[in-house]
Amino acid sequence: EVKAKIKELENKGYELVSNTYPEGGKFDNDTATDQEFKVVLKAKEVTVTPNNPKTPGIPVDPNNPDGPKYPAGLEEKDLNKTVTRTITYVYADGTPVMENGAPKVVTQEAKFTREAKVNLVTGEVTYGDWSEAKDLPEVKSPVVPGFLADKATVPTVNVTADSKDTTEVVTYKPIGSWIPNIPGQPTNPI
């Protein structure tokens, strides 16, 4: 009965800490005195890592389908996050700046991860801290002949897992020309 009770509690998410109940149930060495045996169990906590997320409802122990199952909150989206900065390049009229036949776009990503602990008895999920802040590096604006960019560079930015995705737009305006008028000389725009 003790083994069955332990198994029943393990199926509810507890783990055995200690058990003084003798194997085989032979315990009555002294019929004049009652003997006391302690079986100690505690709520089992399991750590789930970002590179090994869990699907809700899947058994924690694949060999014990009747045992505790993973709750919601341990999936890929709960333990991994990406913050993105998209830099687009356009002319003043809104036309995209082309590069190799496609609009010029720079996409930068910072990936963040965290661990989670799950109490298999209560199903409570406790999250660790997100990984450290990261820098999205400076991006120099490309030179477009005959045009001037409104930003020479898009500066380095420090992001955390709480940062929002951002979009930067670099706008190119045409450079004016100067036409010298020198008497007796051909006019060439500069």
Phi and psi restraints in degrees (value plus and minus 20) as a CYANA .aco file:
   2 VAL   PHI     -84.7   -44.7
   2 VAL   PSI     -65.2   -25.2
   3 LYS   PHI     -81.0   -41.0
   3 LYS   PSI     -61.7   -21.7
   4 ALA   PHI     -84.2   -44.2
   4 ALA   PSI     -61.4   -21.4
   5 LYS   PHI     -85.6   -45.6
   5 LYS   PSI     -61.9   -21.9
   6 ILE   PHI     -81.4   -41.4
   6 ILE   PSI     -65.8   -25.8
   7 LYS   PHI     -81.0   -41.0
   7 LYS   PSI     -61.0   -21.0
   8 GLU   PHI     -81.8   -41.8
   8 GLU   PSI     -63.2   -23.2
   9 LEU   PHI     -90.0   -50.0
   9 LEU   PSI     -56.3   -16.3
  10 GLU   PHI     -83.8   -43.8
  10 GLU   PSI     -55.4   -15.4
  11 ASN   PHI     -88.7   -48.7
  11 ASN   PSI     -37.4     2.6
  12 LYS   PHI    -112.8   -72.8
  12 LYS   PSI     -20.1    19.9
  13 GLY   PHI      88.1   128.1
  13 GLY   PSI     -13.5    26.5
  14 TYR   PHI    -110.4   -70.4
  14 TYR   PSI     137.7   177.7
  15 GLU   PHI    -145.2  -105.2
  15 GLU   PSI     125.9   165.9
  16 LEU   PHI     -94.2   -54.2
  16 LEU   PSI     108.0   148.0
  17 VAL   PHI    -117.5   -77.5
  17 VAL   PSI     -70.8   -30.8
  18 SER   PHI    -174.2  -134.2
  18 SER   PSI     138.1   178.1
  19 ASN   PHI    -171.5  -131.5
  19 ASN   PSI      93.8   133.8
  20 THR   PHI    -116.6   -76.6
  20 THR   PSI     -18.8    21.2
  21 TYR   PHI     -90.1   -50.1
  21 TYR   PSI     106.7   146.7
  22 PRO   PHI     -87.9   -47.9
  22 PRO   PSI     126.0   166.0
  23 GLU   PHI     -82.7   -42.7
  23 GLU   PSI     116.3   156.3
  24 GLY   PHI      65.2   105.2
  24 GLY   PSI     -26.7    13.3
  25 GLY   PHI      56.5    96.5
  25 GLY   PSI     -11.2    28.8
  26 LYS   PHI    -106.6   -66.6
  26 LYS   PSI      82.5   122.5
  27 PHE   PHI    -150.4  -110.4
  27 PHE   PSI     -38.4     1.6
  28 ASP   PHI    -104.0   -64.0
  28 ASP   PSI      58.9    98.9
  29 ASN   PHI     -99.8   -59.8
  29 ASN   PSI     -44.1    -4.1
  30 ASP   PHI    -155.4  -115.4
  30 ASP   PSI      82.8   122.8
  31 THR   PHI     -89.0   -49.0
  31 THR   PSI     -35.9     4.1
  32 ALA   PHI    -101.1   -61.1
  32 ALA   PSI     -41.3    -1.3
  33 THR   PHI    -145.4  -105.4
  33 THR   PSI     123.9   163.9
  34 ASP   PHI     -97.9   -57.9
  34 ASP   PSI     120.3   160.3
  35 GLN   PHI    -121.8   -81.8
  35 GLN   PSI     127.5   167.5
  36 GLU   PHI    -134.7   -94.7
  36 GLU   PSI     114.3   154.3
  37 PHE   PHI    -146.0  -106.0
  37 PHE   PSI     122.2   162.2
  38 LYS   PHI    -135.3   -95.3
  38 LYS   PSI     110.5   150.5
  39 VAL   PHI    -136.6   -96.6
  39 VAL   PSI      96.0   136.0
  40 VAL   PHI    -130.5   -90.5
  40 VAL   PSI     107.0   147.0
  41 LEU   PHI    -146.4  -106.4
  41 LEU   PSI     136.1   176.1
  42 LYS   PHI    -157.8  -117.8
  42 LYS   PSI     138.6   178.6
  43 ALA   PHI     -83.4   -43.4
  43 ALA   PSI     109.4   149.4
  44 LYS   PHI    -102.3   -62.3
  44 LYS   PSI     114.2   154.2
  45 GLU   PHI    -133.2   -93.2
  45 GLU   PSI     115.1   155.1
  46 VAL   PHI    -141.1  -101.1
  46 VAL   PSI     116.3   156.3
  47 THR   PHI    -114.5   -74.5
  47 THR   PSI     112.6   152.6
  48 VAL   PHI    -133.7   -93.7
  48 VAL   PSI     106.5   146.5
  49 THR   PHI    -116.3   -76.3
  49 THR   PSI     137.6   177.6
  50 PRO   PHI     -81.6   -41.6
  50 PRO   PSI     -49.8    -9.8
  51 ASN   PHI    -107.7   -67.7
  51 ASN   PSI     -16.6    23.4
  52 ASN   PHI    -161.2  -121.2
  52 ASN   PSI      40.2    80.2
  53 PRO   PHI     -85.6   -45.6
  53 PRO   PSI     143.7   183.7
  54 LYS   PHI    -142.4  -102.4
  54 LYS   PSI     127.1   167.1
  55 THR   PHI    -111.2   -71.2
  55 THR   PSI     113.0   153.0
  56 PRO   PHI     -78.4   -38.4
  56 PRO   PSI     119.2   159.2
  57 GLY   PHI      70.9   110.9
  57 GLY   PSI     -27.3    12.7
  58 ILE   PHI    -102.6   -62.6
  58 ILE   PSI     116.1   156.1
  59 PRO   PHI     -80.7   -40.7
  59 PRO   PSI     119.8   159.8
  60 VAL   PHI     -83.0   -43.0
  60 VAL   PSI     -62.5   -22.5
  61 ASP   PHI    -127.9   -87.9
  61 ASP   PSI      89.6   129.6
  62 PRO   PHI     -80.2   -40.2
  62 PRO   PSI     -42.1    -2.1
  63 ASN   PHI    -102.5   -62.5
  63 ASN   PSI     -26.2    13.8
  64 ASN   PHI    -151.1  -111.1
  64 ASN   PSI      59.4    99.4
  65 PRO   PHI     -84.3   -44.3
  65 PRO   PSI     -37.4     2.6
  66 ASP   PHI    -105.8   -65.8
  66 ASP   PSI     -29.8    10.2
  67 GLY   PHI     -95.0   -55.0
  67 GLY   PSI    -192.1  -152.1
  68 PRO   PHI     -82.4   -42.4
  68 PRO   PSI     131.2   171.2
  69 LYS   PHI    -138.5   -98.5
  69 LYS   PSI     134.5   174.5
  70 TYR   PHI     -89.6   -49.6
  70 TYR   PSI     113.9   153.9
  71 PRO   PHI    -101.8   -61.8
  71 PRO   PSI     157.1   197.1
  72 ALA   PHI     -89.3   -49.3
  72 ALA   PSI     139.2   179.2
  73 GLY   PHI      82.2   122.2
  73 GLY   PSI     -12.0    28.0
  74 LEU   PHI    -142.2  -102.2
  74 LEU   PSI      -0.7    39.3
  75 GLU   PHI    -105.0   -65.0
  75 GLU   PSI     152.2   192.2
  76 GLU   PHI     -68.8   -28.8
  76 GLU   PSI     -67.9   -27.9
  77 LYS   PHI     -86.3   -46.3
  77 LYS   PSI     -41.7    -1.7
  78 ASP   PHI    -104.7   -64.7
  78 ASP   PSI     -42.2    -2.2
  79 LEU   PHI    -135.4   -95.4
  79 LEU   PSI     -26.9    13.1
  80 ASN   PHI    -153.8  -113.8
  80 ASN   PSI     119.3   159.3
  81 LYS   PHI    -164.4  -124.4
  81 LYS   PSI     122.9   162.9
  82 THR   PHI    -144.0  -104.0
  82 THR   PSI     110.2   150.2
  83 VAL   PHI    -126.3   -86.3
  83 VAL   PSI     108.5   148.5
  84 THR   PHI    -137.6   -97.6
  84 THR   PSI     120.5   160.5
  85 ARG   PHI    -140.7  -100.7
  85 ARG   PSI     104.6   144.6
  86 THR   PHI    -131.6   -91.6
  86 THR   PSI     105.9   145.9
  87 ILE   PHI    -132.1   -92.1
  87 ILE   PSI     100.9   140.9
  88 THR   PHI    -133.2   -93.2
  88 THR   PSI     132.6   172.6
  89 TYR   PHI    -141.8  -101.8
  89 TYR   PSI     103.1   143.1
  90 VAL   PHI    -156.3  -116.3
  90 VAL   PSI     137.3   177.3
  91 TYR   PHI    -102.6   -62.6
  91 TYR   PSI     146.1   186.1
  92 ALA   PHI     -76.4   -36.4
  92 ALA   PSI     -49.8    -9.8
  93 ASP   PHI    -103.6   -63.6
  93 ASP   PSI     -18.1    21.9
  94 GLY   PHI      75.9   115.9
  94 GLY   PSI     -28.3    11.7
  95 THR   PHI     -88.6   -48.6
  95 THR   PSI     114.9   154.9
  96 PRO   PHI     -90.6   -50.6
  96 PRO   PSI     126.0   166.0
  97 VAL   PHI     -95.6   -55.6
  97 VAL   PSI     108.2   148.2
  98 MET   PHI    -115.7   -75.7
  98 MET   PSI     127.7   167.7
  99 GLU   PHI    -164.5  -124.5
  99 GLU   PSI     101.4   141.4
 100 ASN   PHI      34.4    74.4
 100 ASN   PSI      19.4    59.4
 101 GLY   PHI      61.1   101.1
 101 GLY   PSI     -15.5    24.5
 102 ALA   PHI    -154.1  -114.1
 102 ALA   PSI     135.0   175.0
 103 PRO   PHI     -79.0   -39.0
 103 PRO   PSI     117.8   157.8
 104 LYS   PHI     -95.0   -55.0
 104 LYS   PSI      98.6   138.6
 105 VAL   PHI    -160.3  -120.3
 105 VAL   PSI     116.0   156.0
 106 VAL   PHI    -135.7   -95.7
 106 VAL   PSI     106.3   146.3
 107 THR   PHI    -136.4   -96.4
 107 THR   PSI     106.3   146.3
 108 GLN   PHI    -137.7   -97.7
 108 GLN   PSI     120.3   160.3
 109 GLU   PHI    -149.6  -109.6
 109 GLU   PSI     123.1   163.1
 110 ALA   PHI    -142.7  -102.7
 110 ALA   PSI     103.4   143.4
 111 LYS   PHI    -121.7   -81.7
 111 LYS   PSI     117.3   157.3
 112 PHE   PHI    -145.2  -105.2
 112 PHE   PSI     127.8   167.8
 113 THR   PHI    -156.5  -116.5
 113 THR   PSI     140.4   180.4
 114 ARG   PHI    -174.2  -134.2
 114 ARG   PSI     137.3   177.3
 115 GLU   PHI    -117.3   -77.3
 115 GLU   PSI     143.7   183.7
 116 ALA   PHI    -155.9  -115.9
 116 ALA   PSI     124.7   164.7
 117 LYS   PHI    -131.5   -91.5
 117 LYS   PSI     117.9   157.9
 118 VAL   PHI    -142.8  -102.8
 118 VAL   PSI     110.3   150.3
 119 ASN   PHI    -105.3   -65.3
 119 ASN   PSI      94.9   134.9
 120 LEU   PHI     -92.8   -52.8
 120 LEU   PSI     -35.2     4.8
 121 VAL   PHI    -102.6   -62.6
 121 VAL   PSI     -69.6   -29.6
 122 THR   PHI    -111.3   -71.3
 122 THR   PSI     -39.8     0.2
 123 GLY   PHI      59.1    99.1
 123 GLY   PSI     -13.2    26.8
 124 GLU   PHI     -92.4   -52.4
 124 GLU   PSI     112.4   152.4
 125 VAL   PHI    -127.2   -87.2
 125 VAL   PSI     108.9   148.9
 126 THR   PHI    -137.8   -97.8
 126 THR   PSI     105.1   145.1
 127 TYR   PHI    -114.4   -74.4
 127 TYR   PSI     125.1   165.1
 128 GLY   PHI    -102.4   -62.4
 128 GLY   PSI    -198.6  -158.6
 129 ASP   PHI     -95.6   -55.6
 129 ASP   PSI     130.7   170.7
 130 TRP   PHI     -86.8   -46.8
 130 TRP   PSI     135.1   175.1
 131 SER   PHI     -80.7   -40.7
 131 SER   PSI     146.5   186.5
 132 GLU   PHI     -79.8   -39.8
 132 GLU   PSI     139.2   179.2
 133 ALA   PHI     -80.9   -40.9
 133 ALA   PSI     132.5   172.5
 134 LYS   PHI    -151.9  -111.9
 134 LYS   PSI     136.6   176.6
 135 ASP   PHI    -118.0   -78.0
 135 ASP   PSI     114.6   154.6
 136 LEU   PHI    -114.3   -74.3
 136 LEU   PSI      96.8   136.8
 137 PRO   PHI     -88.7   -48.7
 137 PRO   PSI     140.2   180.2
 138 GLU   PHI     -79.9   -39.9
 138 GLU   PSI     123.6   163.6
 139 VAL   PHI    -144.7  -104.7
 139 VAL   PSI     101.4   141.4
 140 LYS   PHI     -97.2   -57.2
 140 LYS   PSI     116.9   156.9
 141 SER   PHI     -92.5   -52.5
 141 SER   PSI     114.2   154.2
 142 PRO   PHI     -88.7   -48.7
 142 PRO   PSI     133.6   173.6
 143 VAL   PHI    -101.1   -61.1
 143 VAL   PSI     108.4   148.4
 144 VAL   PHI    -137.7   -97.7
 144 VAL   PSI      92.0   132.0
 145 PRO   PHI     -73.8   -33.8
 145 PRO   PSI     110.4   150.4
 146 GLY   PHI      66.7   106.7
 146 GLY   PSI     -18.5    21.5
 147 PHE   PHI    -153.6  -113.6
 147 PHE   PSI     135.0   175.0
 148 LEU   PHI    -141.2  -101.2
 148 LEU   PSI     109.3   149.3
 149 ALA   PHI    -101.0   -61.0
 149 ALA   PSI     125.6   165.6
 150 ASP   PHI     -94.8   -54.8
 150 ASP   PSI     -35.6     4.4
 151 LYS   PHI    -154.5  -114.5
 151 LYS   PSI     102.5   142.5
 152 ALA   PHI     -88.2   -48.2
 152 ALA   PSI     -53.8   -13.8
 153 THR   PHI    -164.1  -124.1
 153 THR   PSI     136.5   176.5
 154 VAL   PHI    -119.8   -79.8
 154 VAL   PSI      98.0   138.0
 155 PRO   PHI     -88.5   -48.5
 155 PRO   PSI     140.9   180.9
 156 THR   PHI     -80.3   -40.3
 156 THR   PSI     120.1   160.1
 157 VAL   PHI    -153.7  -113.7
 157 VAL   PSI     119.0   159.0
 158 ASN   PHI    -114.4   -74.4
 158 ASN   PSI     107.0   147.0
 159 VAL   PHI    -143.2  -103.2
 159 VAL   PSI     132.8   172.8
 160 THR   PHI    -141.2  -101.2
 160 THR   PSI     156.3   196.3
 161 ALA   PHI     -83.1   -43.1
 161 ALA   PSI     -41.3    -1.3
 162 ASP   PHI    -106.4   -66.4
 162 ASP   PSI     -27.9    12.1
 163 SER   PHI     -87.3   -47.3
 163 SER   PSI     129.3   169.3
 164 LYS   PHI    -109.9   -69.9
 164 LYS   PSI     136.7   176.7
 165 ASP   PHI     -84.1   -44.1
 165 ASP   PSI     123.7   163.7
 166 THR   PHI    -149.3  -109.3
 166 THR   PSI     138.7   178.7
 167 THR   PHI    -148.6  -108.6
 167 THR   PSI     111.1   151.1
 168 GLU   PHI    -135.0   -95.0
 168 GLU   PSI     120.8   160.8
 169 VAL   PHI    -141.1  -101.1
 169 VAL   PSI     106.8   146.8
 170 VAL   PHI    -125.5   -85.5
 170 VAL   PSI     102.5   142.5
 171 THR   PHI    -126.8   -86.8
 171 THR   PSI     113.6   153.6
 172 TYR   PHI    -126.1   -86.1
 172 TYR   PSI     108.9   148.9
 173 LYS   PHI    -133.9   -93.9
 173 LYS   PSI     125.8   165.8
 174 PRO   PHI     -86.0   -46.0
 174 PRO   PSI     123.4   163.4
 175 ILE   PHI    -103.2   -63.2
 175 ILE   PSI     115.0   155.0
 176 GLY   PHI     -89.4   -49.4
 176 GLY   PSI     148.9   188.9
 177 SER   PHI    -143.4  -103.4
 177 SER   PSI     137.4   177.4
 178 TRP   PHI    -137.9   -97.9
 178 TRP   PSI     108.4   148.4
 179 ILE   PHI    -134.0   -94.0
 179 ILE   PSI      84.7   124.7
 180 PRO   PHI     -93.1   -53.1
 180 PRO   PSI     123.2   163.2
 181 ASN   PHI    -137.3   -97.3
 181 ASN   PSI      73.3   113.3
 182 ILE   PHI    -127.7   -87.7
 182 ILE   PSI      99.7   139.7
 183 PRO   PHI     -75.3   -35.3
 183 PRO   PSI     112.0   152.0
 184 GLY   PHI      64.0   104.0
 184 GLY   PSI     -23.9    16.1
 185 GLN   PHI    -132.7   -92.7
 185 GLN   PSI     127.5   167.5
 186 PRO   PHI     -87.3   -47.3
 186 PRO   PSI     127.7   167.7
 187 THR   PHI    -112.4   -72.4
 187 THR   PSI     100.9   140.9
 188 ASN   PHI    -141.3  -101.3
 188 ASN   PSI     100.7   140.7
 189 PRO   PHI     -82.8   -42.8
 189 PRO   PSI     121.9   161.9
